[in-house]
């Protein structure tokens, strides 16, 4: 019984140590697209609170309310990106148009 308890405690301790590191590697930025590099499949986003960040787009990047990578243009505002750190770069997990103009599935009466 003591062996099982020790194993359970060790497992929980290992999970507690690794979980914050995984979530700390994911960040969210929101702002205006400064530039798009089609050849490198990357773009730069200016976040008013955090500055400008360069984001790499990969095949698994999800796009919402933006027509994929082709829909990104310099000057496009209200772009929200969730990124993770991989190989020293910020890689886009999801890119979407923030805001939405207040029409969130409701009915205009």
Secondary structure by P-SEA (a helix, b strand, c coil): caaaaaaaaaaaaaaaaaaaaaaaacccccccccccccccccbbbbbccccbbbbbbccccccccccccccccccccbbbbbbbbcccccccccccccccccccccccc
